[in-house]
Amino acid sequence: MALYTRVSGIVGLITLQNPPVNALSAAVRQGIVDKVETALSDPKVKSVVICGQNGIFCGGADIKEFGAQMTGPPLIPMIHAIEAANKPVVAAIEGSALGGGLELALGCHYRIAHSKARLGLPEVTLGLLPAAGGSQRLPRLIGVPAALNLITTGRHVTAAEALQLGIVDQVTDHNTVDAAVKFALSVAGQSLDARRISTYPCPRPSDLDALFEEVMQKVRQSARGAIAPVACVQAVRAAATLPYTQGMERERELMATLFTSGQARALQYIFFAQRAVGRWRMPSGASWDTSKPRPINKAAVIGLGTMGRGIAVALAQTGLSVVAVETQEKQLMEAKQAVSSMLERGAKRRGVAPALDRISYSQNIQAVADVDLVIEAVFEDMALKMEVFQQLSAFCKPGTLLCTNTSALDVDQLASETPNPELVVGMHFFAPAHVMKLLEVVYGPRSSPQAVATAMQLGKKMGKASVAVGNCRGFVGNRMLRLYVEQASFLLEEGATPELVDRALEEFGFPMGVFRMSDLSGLDVGWRTRKRDGLVESGEASGQSARIRKGYRYSPIGDLICEQGRFGQKTGRGWYQYDKPGGRVARSDPWLHSFLEQYRARHGLVARSIDHQEVLERCLYALINEGFRILEDGIAAGPEDIDVIYVFGYGWPRHRGGPMFYASTVGLAKVLERLEHYHQVHPDVPYLQPCGLLRRLVASGSPPVHRWREVINKLHSQL
């Protein structure tokens, strides 16, 4: 799967052929080995160019081969043979050179990149490290600090940055292969002694030990328990302190440890899960491959609060014309300024011109008359949203898709306010909407497959991990989150502190524990919802009845905290205390601890010792059990949908693969047993009763997560 031709008389051109990204499969590696040998043995050929077909150099290793028996020539000797060649080998980099693709390019003597190409070593995001010499060659080429930054984060760099760092020798705006061939002609016959990166001494900063100590500390902190970033630091340290051959041996040892780790399996699962959610299917049978999306050229956003602003930015950055509507003049002026600065910052980061001219603003909802799609992002109030949908139905042209950014409200009820309910879907963004990667696309019972396909495709264009889900209270993410948060409150009643609960969750890998996250988002948000649901009772009643709502256990602690005006960071007090309103550094609050003691005394509760294991089991297993109910109800099509939602929208640690994958690694029988235990201890918490689907999976021998759909489909066919 590599094509060989001779061009310009003396240049051997090797083209990798393995669509879509020319991954280094066994056949491609064999093709490279054979064609390099052909070029080097041809006396007419004085230099060689390696490129990829269809404008992509090489996307790296073929991840589908990871779980299988390795066949074909190994990558490392192949790259060594290219580097050892006695004729100049030039990499012509178009599109992308990622992972093994960049390692292949580093084995070449020269690298020419197109100005729009992107390069990187993203192995760390799959729980691995660059193990075909990338961790040893890159530090020798660009220095230890820069190599550490790229390898431990897996970030991609532009061709311009790659040139600045010294990864590539030349950048062109023209045909990259032509430029590489021209360059190859110019270096034919020249000595290659100074072009073999493995022979370079690694530049050693004078404070090498201090540098690695500082980097390791930062990496451990940001990795939150992930082992691959730590191994990446160790591999680069080997490059800086050992000869190349010994460094390669260390790279191999570290990779062997990572390759079979549970974390690598989890990260690779979530990689494939991202692809799987794009192949959505509705209960009606309509799916991604039978539903054609509608073209969208112009969109509108109604309501320019925090969410509306972020959505407008995300749409404009996608290249759409955007009409941004806000009826309040003061809010509109503030939004204009905020959106402009967000667009400018984003453009600067991406090295492009800001899309300021793509957004027009209006106070009049009639400005939506000629758009193809509207996203309503007004305050989370059903009556207000219903009014907006009635207005949109009056002013939009026929066929306009109407989307709501509600986080929990009934999409079908909103669709009922329109003459064409089939054109209504939910597009639940996560704040900040132009940054957060998740998008829940919510279909109601009357949403058309074309409307879902259009929203899914728009999400993809915005760079979102878009997941199609059914319509229910809270959809998938928030429906599960409610029980996770509620269990945390129950733990406070029973003797835990916010610090203990948060520490357990953060050590598990969440960026923030439940109480720190609550302080950040604002306690008043949930309080308002509970009031709307009739759960909040005024006054300080005591005894068990004060902690019962609709026959089930309820914790009013959050309501009582809010009654004190403690809404989190915005007021400088919440579950923690802060230096000032808007402060970010959470500190333990003696008032809160005293309040909890008084609360327990008033309700006759005796504090007991609670360990981290119980925190994790109570919070996570309640959330996971609801995930099984969501699968049972058909709200999500498969476990991958739930896991992508939680990894990309709720801070679930990627190296644990998402809640449903995590349940499979813990063992479904263990999850079932612990839920049965906690339900027995807390019979007034009905959602701790294990879900029927979980029981069925355990009875089926706890199949691996990729086979759950068989059990789910069988269950649905029997209903």
Salt bridges, closest charged atoms under 4 A:
ASP42 OD2 - ARG6 NE 3.71
ASP62 OD1 - LYS64 NZ 3.67
GLU65 OE1 - ARG29 NH1 3.28
GLU83 OE2 - ARG137 NE 3.11
GLU161 OE2 - ARG155 NH2 2.61
ASP169 OD1 - ARG195 NH2 2.92
ASP193 OD1 - ARG196 NH1 3.60
ASP209 OD1 - ARG237 NH2 2.68
GLU214 OE2 - LYS218 NZ 3.22
GLU249 OE2 - ARG252 NH2 2.57
GLU253 OE1 - ARG250 NH1 3.49
GLU334 OE1 - ARG309 NH2 3.99
GLU334 OE2 - LYS330 NZ 2.86
ASP370 OD2 - LYS298 NZ 2.98
ASP372 OD1 - LYS397 NZ 2.99
GLU376 OE2 - LYS385 NZ 2.51
GLU380 OE1 - LYS385 NZ 3.59
ASP412 OD1 - ARG446 NE 3.10
GLU440 OE1 - HIS428 ND1 2.73
GLU486 OE2 - ARG482 NH1 3.96
GLU493 OE1 - ARG547 NH1 3.42
GLU493 OE1 - ARG553 NH2 2.90
GLU494 OE2 - ARG553 NH2 3.04
GLU494 OE1 - ARG608 NH2 2.60
GLU494 OE2 - ARG618 NH2 2.82
GLU499 OE1 - HIS593 NE2 3.14
GLU506 OE2 - ARG516 NE 2.96
GLU507 OE1 - HIS612 ND1 3.34
ASP524 OD1 - LYS570 NZ 2.96
ASP533 OD2 - ARG473 NH2 2.71
GLU537 OE2 - ARG549 NE 3.77
GLU540 OE1 - ARG602 NH1 3.47
ASP559 OD1 - ARG530 NE 2.69
ASP579 OD1 - ARG587 NH2 2.95
ASP589 OD2 - ARG566 NH2 2.45
GLU614 OE2 - ARG608 NH2 2.73
GLU614 OE2 - ARG618 NH1 2.81
GLU617 OE1 - ARG674 NE 3.09
GLU626 OE2 - ARG479 NE 2.78
GLU626 OE1 - ARG629 NH1 3.17
ASP633 OD2 - ARG479 NH2 2.85
GLU640 OE1 - ARG709 NH2 3.08
ASP641 OD1 - ARG709 NH2 3.33
GLU673 OE2 - ARG674 NH1 3.34
GLU676 OE2 - ARG695 NH1 2.81
GLU710 OE1 - ARG707 NE 3.52
